[in-house]
Amino acid sequence: MNPDSNHPSTPLLQIAEGVATVTLNRPAQRNRLENSDLSVLLQHFDQINQDQSVRVAVLTANTQGQPKPVFCAGYDIGGFQEDAQGSTAFEKVPEALAHMRPITLCALNGSVYGGATDLVLACDLRLALEGIEWRMPATALGLHFYPSGLQRYVSHFGIAAAKRAFLTARVFSSTDLQALGLFESVSTATDFSSQLEAFVNDVLALAPLAAQATKRSLNDIAAGHYDEAVLRSREVQSSRSQDFAEGLKAFAEKRKPRFQGR
């Protein structure tokens, strides 16, 4: 399923060899999100969660034909008039993304604005294209951002940078964001695909049960929901798994493990 700039559509989903790729596909509109896109994204996330073969989910965008690449221009503000729930409807998407079963990776191959910045933050890992910009204009439009999005901003940016983002509406450069530790790497257009492939392969090499359980535990801790009994149970479950036995055997035999997710 190849993105086609001549045929814009709701987000596309491709699943192959343990990797699910969700691609925003309205390049002529700078991949602005409409209400129909929100419902399709939720459907894609659910399908990915149900497919146990998927270990990595990549969120990216079709930027073909754009003068300057834009990953997403944000939520179409006209949607507030179409949907009485307003930002509540949008909030469901990054929340669903943040709670997905597989490890999620945002391939930020263009600039990002507004609510779409929260989609980036909702992913577990992030790679960025050099030279992009990031802007959160909510208060410049007269809007108080929704609670879970504010929480993600403070968690990832820290309170000082989060205040700068919301209380000045100024642009952050890729250099600014890298200084905050937001990205695993910032790459040129030439190197972006190879960097993405390398990070995907790193995640695919992990034991899926252990990686996914550890993701849940880290998210619990970050949200202030530390429960030692729950975390301990996940530790015990992984230590009794076939994957751990395979990991030990592979280490002793000096070979790559062949994890089955059991």
Backbone hydrogen bonds in HBPLUS format (Angstrom, degrees):
<---DONOR---> <-ACCEPTOR-->    atom                        ^
c    i                          cat <-CA-CA->   ^        H-A-AA   ^      H-
h    n   atom  resd res      DA  || num        DHA   H-A  angle D-A-AA Bond
n    s   type  num  typ     dist DA aas  dist angle  dist       angle   num
A0007-HIS N   A0004-ASP O   3.07 MM   3  5.40 157.5  2.12 109.2 116.2     1
A0009-SER N   A0025-ASN O   2.90 MM  16  5.54 160.2  1.94 146.1 152.3     2
A0012-LEU N   A0023-THR O   2.91 MM  11  5.09 157.5  1.96 145.7 145.8     3
A0023-THR N   A0012-LEU O   2.95 MM  11  5.09 156.0  2.00 135.8 143.6     4
A0014-GLN N   A0021-THR O   2.98 MM   7  5.19 149.6  2.08 140.4 150.0     5
A0021-THR N   A0014-GLN O   2.73 MM   7  5.19 164.3  1.76 157.9 163.5     6
A0016-ALA N   A0019-VAL O   2.94 MM   3  5.43 163.4  1.97 150.8 154.6     7
A0019-VAL N   A0016-ALA O   3.01 MM   3  5.43 162.5  2.04 118.0 123.6     8
A0055-ARG N   A0018-GLY O   2.80 MM  37  5.29 163.8  1.82 135.4 138.6     9
A0056-VAL N   A0018-GLY O   3.17 MM  38  6.51 160.1  2.21 162.8 166.6    10
A0020-ALA N   A0056-VAL O   2.86 MM  36  6.29 164.1  1.88 159.4 164.4    11
A0058-VAL N   A0020-ALA O   2.70 MM  38  6.13 162.7  1.73 164.4 170.2    12
A0022-VAL N   A0058-VAL O   2.78 MM  36  6.12 168.7  1.79 174.1 177.2    13
A0060-THR N   A0022-VAL O   2.91 MM  38  6.27 164.1  1.94 168.0 172.1    14
A0024-LEU N   A0060-THR O   2.97 MM  36  6.40 163.3  2.00 140.1 140.6    15
A0062-ASN N   A0024-LEU O   2.83 MM  38  5.99 156.6  1.89 162.2 166.3    16
A0029-GLN N   A0026-ARG O   2.98 MM   3  5.48 142.9  2.12 114.6 125.2    17
A0031-ASN N   A0026-ARG O   2.67 MM   5  4.29 157.1  1.72 136.9 131.7    18
A0030-ARG N   A0027-PRO O   2.96 MM   3  4.75 154.1  2.03 110.9 110.4    19
A0032-ARG N   A0029-GLN O   3.14 MM   3  5.74 149.4  2.24 114.1 120.8    20
A0073-ALA N   A0030-ARG O   2.97 MM  43  5.63 128.4  2.24 150.6 163.1    21
A0033-LEU N   A0074-GLY O   2.85 MM  41  6.00 168.7  1.86 151.5 155.3    22
A0076-ASP N   A0033-LEU O   2.83 MM  43  5.74 170.9  1.83 160.3 157.2    23
A0037-ASP N   A0034-GLU O   2.90 MM   3  5.20 126.3  2.20 104.4 119.0    24
A0038-LEU N   A0034-GLU O   3.21 MM   4  6.66 147.1  2.32 150.4 159.6    25
A0039-SER N   A0035-ASN O   3.38 MM   4  6.78 160.0  2.43 153.2 155.6    26
A0040-VAL N   A0036-SER O   3.22 MM   4  6.41 156.3  2.28 143.0 149.6    27
A0041-LEU N   A0037-ASP O   2.86 MM   4  6.06 158.6  1.91 152.6 158.2    28
A0042-LEU N   A0038-LEU O   3.11 MM   4  6.39 159.8  2.15 149.1 153.9    29
A0043-GLN N   A0039-SER O   3.07 MM   4  6.33 150.8  2.16 141.4 149.3    30
A0044-HIS N   A0040-VAL O   2.85 MM   4  6.15 158.9  1.89 153.5 159.2    31
A0045-PHE N   A0041-LEU O   2.88 MM   4  6.13 162.6  1.91 154.0 158.5    32
A0046-ASP N   A0042-LEU O   3.04 MM   4  6.21 155.5  2.10 143.2 149.6    33
A0047-GLN N   A0043-GLN O   2.95 MM   4  6.22 159.3  1.99 150.1 155.8    34
A0048-ILE N   A0044-HIS O   2.92 MM   4  6.17 159.3  1.97 153.7 159.1    35
A0049-ASN N   A0045-PHE O   2.96 MM   4  6.18 160.4  2.00 148.0 153.3    36
A0050-GLN N   A0046-ASP O   3.04 MM   4  6.26 147.8  2.15 146.5 154.6    37
A0051-ASP N   A0047-GLN O   3.16 MM   4  6.33 130.4  2.42 140.0 152.1    38
A0051-ASP N   A0048-ILE O   3.16 MM   3  5.22 137.9  2.34  99.0 110.6    39
A0054-VAL N   A0051-ASP O   3.09 MM   3  5.86 164.3  2.11 122.1 126.4    40
A0103-ILE N   A0055-ARG O   3.25 MM  48  6.41 151.4  2.34 150.0 143.1    41
A0057-ALA N   A0103-ILE O   2.91 MM  46  6.25 159.6  1.95 155.1 159.4    42
A0105-LEU N   A0057-ALA O   2.81 MM  48  6.15 157.5  1.86 162.0 165.8    43
A0059-LEU N   A0105-LEU O   2.93 MM  46  6.31 156.0  1.99 147.8 154.4    44
A0107-ALA N   A0059-LEU O   2.85 MM  48  5.98 158.8  1.89 152.6 159.8    45
A0066-GLN N   A0063-THR O   3.29 MM   3  5.78 162.6  2.32 133.8 133.1    46
A0111-SER N   A0069-PRO O   2.99 MM  42  6.40 159.1  2.04 134.2 129.0    47
A0071-PHE N   A0111-SER O   2.78 MM  40  5.38 130.2  2.03 131.3 147.0    48
A0072-CYS N   A0111-SER O   3.34 MM  39  6.84 158.5  2.39 151.8 157.1    49
A0113-TYR N   A0072-CYS O   3.06 MM  41  6.42 145.3  2.19 156.9 165.1    50
A0079-GLY N   A0076-ASP O   2.76 MM   3  5.64 164.4  1.79 126.9 132.3    51
A0080-PHE N   A0077-ILE O   3.12 MM   3  5.66 158.5  2.17 111.6 117.2    52
A0081-GLN N   A0078-GLY O   3.08 MM   3  5.56 138.6  2.26 107.6 117.6    53
A0082-GLU N   A0078-GLY O   3.27 MM   4  6.63 145.7  2.39 139.4 149.3    54
A0083-ASP N   A0079-GLY O   2.86 MM   4  5.84 152.6  1.93 148.2 153.4    55
A0086-GLY N   A0083-ASP O   3.02 MM   3  5.64 158.9  2.06 118.0 124.1    56
A0088-THR N   A0085-GLN O   3.01 MM   3  5.34 145.6  2.13 143.4 136.1    57
A0089-ALA N   A0086-GLY O   3.12 MM   3  5.84 139.4  2.29 118.0 125.6    58
A0091-GLU N   A0087-SER O   2.82 MM   4  6.01 159.2  1.87 154.1 160.2    59
A0093-VAL N   A0090-PHE O   2.93 MM   3  5.74 150.3  2.02 124.3 131.3    60
A0095-GLU N   A0091-GLU O   3.20 MM   4  6.26 157.8  2.25 151.3 158.1    61
A0096-ALA N   A0092-LYS O   2.93 MM   4  5.99 153.1  2.01 137.8 144.9    62
A0097-LEU N   A0093-VAL O   2.92 MM   4  6.17 157.9  1.97 153.2 160.1    63
A0098-ALA N   A0094-PRO O   2.83 MM   4  5.94 155.7  1.88 145.6 151.6    64
A0099-HIS N   A0095-GLU O   3.23 MM   4  6.42 134.1  2.45 138.3 149.0    65
A0099-HIS N   A0096-ALA O   3.25 MM   3  5.27 135.0  2.47  94.9 106.7    66
A0100-MET N   A0097-LEU O   3.31 MM   3  5.34 166.6  2.33 110.1 109.8    67
A0124-ASP N   A0104-THR O   3.10 MM  20  5.15 123.4  2.43 110.7 124.6    68
A0125-LEU N   A0104-THR O   3.03 MM  21  6.38 148.9  2.13 148.7 158.4    69
A0106-CYS N   A0125-LEU O   2.90 MM  19  6.31 164.0  1.92 150.4 150.8    70
A0127-LEU N   A0106-CYS O   2.91 MM  21  6.23 167.1  1.93 174.5 174.1    71
A0109-ASN N   A0107-ALA O   2.90 MM   2  5.77 117.5  2.30 115.3  98.9    72
A0108-LEU N   A0127-LEU O   2.80 MM  19  5.83 147.3  1.90 163.9 160.7    73
A0129-LEU N   A0108-LEU O   2.98 MM  21  6.26 136.3  2.17 174.1 160.7    74
A0112-VAL N   A0133-GLU O   2.98 MM  21  6.51 156.5  2.04 159.2 165.7    75
A0135-ARG N   A0112-VAL O   3.20 MM  23  6.77 150.0  2.29 148.3 157.2    76
A0116-ALA N   A0113-TYR O   3.25 MM   3  5.81 133.5  2.48 142.4 137.7    77
A0114-GLY N   A0135-ARG O   2.85 MM  21  6.30 141.7  2.00 153.5 163.1    78
A0117-THR N   A0114-GLY O   2.98 MM   3  5.83 157.2  2.03 122.9 128.7    79
A0118-ASP N   A0115-GLY O   2.92 MM   3  5.50 143.2  2.06 112.3 122.0    80
A0119-LEU N   A0116-ALA O   3.04 MM   3  5.09 130.2  2.30  97.1 110.4    81
A0120-VAL N   A0116-ALA O   3.32 MM   4  6.76 150.3  2.42 146.1 152.9    82
A0121-LEU N   A0117-THR O   3.10 MM   4  6.46 156.7  2.15 143.6 149.6    83
A0122-ALA N   A0118-ASP O   2.88 MM   4  5.96 138.2  2.06 139.0 149.9    84
A0123-CYS N   A0120-VAL O   3.25 MM   3  5.64 156.5  2.30 107.0 113.8    85
A0184-GLU N   A0126-ARG O   2.72 MM  58  5.84 168.6  1.73 172.5 174.7    86
A0128-ALA N   A0185-SER O   3.05 MM  57  6.42 165.9  2.07 156.0 160.6    87
A0187-SER N   A0128-ALA O   2.90 MM  59  6.36 159.3  1.94 165.2 164.7    88
A0130-GLU N   A0187-SER O   2.70 MM  57  5.28 162.3  1.73 151.7 148.2    89
A0134-TRP N   A0172-PHE O   2.89 MM  38  5.02 144.6  2.02 148.2 156.4    90
A0172-PHE N   A0134-TRP O   2.77 MM  38  5.02 164.8  1.80 152.6 158.0    91
A0140-ALA N   A0137-PRO O   3.01 MM   3  5.13 121.6  2.36 101.9 117.9    92
A0141-LEU N   A0137-PRO O   3.09 MM   4  6.39 125.8  2.40 149.6 164.4    93
A0141-LEU N   A0138-ALA O   2.98 MM   3  5.29 145.0  2.10 104.6 115.4    94
A0143-LEU N   A0138-ALA O   2.92 MM   5  5.03 165.3  1.94 136.1 134.1    95
A0142-GLY N   A0139-THR O   3.11 MM   3  4.74 153.1  2.18  92.7 101.1    96
A0150-LEU N   A0146-TYR O   3.18 MM   4  6.50 154.5  2.25 152.6 160.4    97
A0151-GLN N   A0147-PRO O   2.97 MM   4  6.26 157.7  2.02 154.2 160.7    98
A0152-ARG N   A0148-SER O   3.05 MM   4  6.31 152.3  2.12 141.3 147.9    99
A0153-TYR N   A0149-GLY O   2.99 MM   4  6.26 158.3  2.03 148.4 154.4   100
A0154-VAL N   A0150-LEU O   2.98 MM   4  6.27 168.7  1.99 156.8 158.6   101
A0155-SER N   A0151-GLN O   2.94 MM   4  6.07 156.8  1.99 145.7 152.9   102
A0156-HIS N   A0152-ARG O   2.92 MM   4  6.06 159.7  1.96 152.5 156.6   103
A0157-PHE N   A0153-TYR O   2.68 MM   4  5.45 161.1  1.71 153.8 160.7   104
A0158-GLY N   A0154-VAL O   2.92 MM   4  4.67 140.2  2.08 116.1 126.9   105
A0162-ALA N   A0158-GLY O   2.99 MM   4  6.04 153.9  2.06 152.2 160.6   106
A0163-LYS N   A0159-ILE O   2.94 MM   4  6.06 153.4  2.01 145.0 151.2   107
A0164-ARG N   A0160-ALA O   3.05 MM   4  6.38 151.7  2.13 141.8 150.0   108
A0165-ALA N   A0161-ALA O   2.91 MM   4  6.16 156.7  1.96 146.8 152.5   109
A0166-PHE N   A0162-ALA O   3.05 MM   4  6.29 164.3  2.07 152.5 155.2   110
A0167-LEU N   A0163-LYS O   2.69 MM   4  5.37 155.8  1.75 147.5 155.4   111
A0177-LEU N   A0173-SER O   3.04 MM   4  6.35 161.9  2.07 152.8 157.0   112
A0178-GLN N   A0174-SER O   2.91 MM   4  6.02 150.7  1.99 141.0 149.2   113
A0179-ALA N   A0175-THR O   3.06 MM   4  6.24 148.0  2.16 143.3 151.2   114
A0180-LEU N   A0177-LEU O   3.06 MM   3  5.11 136.2  2.26  96.0 108.3   115
A0182-LEU N   A0177-LEU O   3.23 MM   5  5.75 166.4  2.25 154.2 151.3   116
A0181-GLY N   A0178-GLN O   2.92 MM   3  5.02 155.3  1.98 104.2 112.0   117
A0191-ASP N   A0188-THR O   3.10 MM   3  5.32 124.4  2.43 100.7 113.9   118
A0192-PHE N   A0188-THR O   2.93 MM   4  5.86 127.7  2.21 151.4 165.9   119
A0195-GLN N   A0191-ASP O   2.97 MM   4  6.14 156.9  2.02 159.4 166.6   120
A0196-LEU N   A0192-PHE O   2.94 MM   4  6.18 160.7  1.97 154.6 160.0   121
A0197-GLU N   A0193-SER O   2.94 MM   4  6.15 162.8  1.97 147.9 152.5   122
A0198-ALA N   A0194-SER O   3.00 MM   4  6.15 152.8  2.08 141.1 148.4   123
A0199-PHE N   A0195-GLN O   3.07 MM   4  6.36 159.6  2.11 151.7 155.9   124
A0200-VAL N   A0196-LEU O   2.96 MM   4  6.16 162.4  1.99 155.8 161.0   125
A0201-ASN N   A0197-GLU O   2.96 MM   4  6.11 161.1  2.00 147.6 152.7   126
A0202-ASP N   A0198-ALA O   3.00 MM   4  6.23 145.9  2.12 141.1 150.6   127
A0203-VAL N   A0199-PHE O   3.11 MM   4  6.42 156.5  2.17 148.7 153.3   128
A0204-LEU N   A0200-VAL O   2.91 MM   4  6.17 160.1  1.95 152.0 158.4   129
A0205-ALA N   A0201-ASN O   3.08 MM   4  6.16 133.2  2.30 137.9 148.4   130
A0206-LEU N   A0203-VAL O   3.03 MM   3  5.44 159.8  2.08 112.3 118.7   131
A0211-ALA N   A0207-ALA O   2.91 MM   4  6.02 165.5  1.93 162.9 167.9   132
A0212-GLN N   A0208-PRO O   2.91 MM   4  5.90 167.4  1.92 149.7 153.4   133
A0213-ALA N   A0209-LEU O   2.97 MM   4  6.03 156.3  2.03 144.9 151.9   134
A0214-THR N   A0210-ALA O   2.90 MM   4  5.95 155.1  1.97 143.9 151.1   135
A0215-LYS N   A0211-ALA O   2.91 MM   4  6.11 151.3  1.99 143.5 151.6   136
A0216-ARG N   A0212-GLN O   3.13 MM   4  6.41 158.4  2.18 142.2 146.7   137
A0217-SER N   A0213-ALA O   3.03 MM   4  6.32 156.8  2.09 146.0 152.5   138
A0218-LEU N   A0214-THR O   2.87 MM   4  6.08 163.1  1.90 155.5 159.5   139
A0219-ASN N   A0215-LYS O   2.96 MM   4  6.16 160.7  2.00 151.8 157.2   140
A0220-ASP N   A0216-ARG O   2.88 MM   4  6.09 151.9  1.96 145.4 153.6   141
A0221-ILE N   A0217-SER O   2.97 MM   4  6.22 163.3  1.99 151.8 155.4   142
A0222-ALA N   A0218-LEU O   2.92 MM   4  6.12 163.4  1.95 149.9 154.7   143
A0223-ALA N   A0219-ASN O   3.01 MM   4  6.14 144.5  2.14 142.5 151.2   144
A0225-HIS N   A0220-ASP O   2.79 MM   5  4.96 157.5  1.83 159.5 151.6   145
A0224-GLY N   A0221-ILE O   2.99 MM   3  5.10 159.6  2.03 107.4 113.1   146
A0230-VAL N   A0227-ASP O   3.08 MM   3  5.46 119.6  2.46 106.9 120.7   147
A0231-LEU N   A0227-ASP O   3.04 MM   4  6.35 168.6  2.05 160.7 163.9   148
A0232-ARG N   A0228-GLU O   2.75 MM   4  5.83 156.2  1.81 149.0 156.2   149
A0233-SER N   A0229-ALA O   2.98 MM   4  6.12 149.6  2.07 140.1 147.9   150
A0234-ARG N   A0230-VAL O   3.17 MM   4  6.50 149.8  2.27 146.4 153.8   151
A0235-GLU N   A0231-LEU O   3.04 MM   4  6.35 151.3  2.12 144.5 152.7   152
A0236-VAL N   A0232-ARG O   2.91 MM   4  6.20 162.4  1.94 154.0 157.7   153
A0237-GLN N   A0233-SER O   2.93 MM   4  6.08 158.9  1.98 143.9 150.1   154
A0238-SER N   A0234-ARG O   3.04 MM   4  6.23 159.6  2.08 146.3 151.0   155
A0239-SER N   A0235-GLU O   3.02 MM   4  6.29 153.2  2.09 147.0 154.8   156
A0240-ARG N   A0236-VAL O   3.14 MM   4  6.37 130.3  2.40 143.5 155.4   157
A0240-ARG N   A0237-GLN O   3.26 MM   3  5.32 140.3  2.43  96.8 107.5   158
A0241-SER N   A0238-SER O   3.16 MM   3  5.10 163.4  2.19 104.3 109.1   159
A0245-ALA N   A0241-SER O   3.33 MM   4  6.68 159.2  2.37 141.8 147.1   160
A0242-GLN N   A0262-ARG O   3.20 MM  20  5.43 167.6  2.21 100.8  97.6   161
A0246-GLU N   A0242-GLN O   2.86 MM   4  6.12 153.2  1.93 148.0 156.0   162
A0247-GLY N   A0243-ASP O   2.76 MM   4  6.03 149.4  1.85 146.0 155.3   163
A0248-LEU N   A0244-PHE O   2.95 MM   4  6.22 159.2  2.00 152.6 156.2   164
A0249-LYS N   A0245-ALA O   3.02 MM   4  6.21 158.0  2.07 143.8 150.3   165
A0250-ALA N   A0246-GLU O   2.82 MM   4  5.95 162.6  1.85 151.2 156.1   166
A0251-PHE N   A0247-GLY O   2.99 MM   4  6.10 153.1  2.07 142.0 149.3   167
A0252-ALA N   A0248-LEU O   3.01 MM   4  6.27 159.0  2.06 146.5 151.7   168
A0253-GLU N   A0249-LYS O   2.92 MM   4  6.14 146.7  2.03 145.4 155.3   169
A0254-LYS N   A0250-ALA O   2.85 MM   4  5.81 104.1  2.44 135.5 152.2   170
A0255-ARG N   A0250-ALA O   2.99 MM   5  5.13 164.7  2.01 143.2 148.0   171
A0254-LYS N   A0251-PHE O   3.24 MM   3  5.00 156.3  2.30  96.3 103.2   172
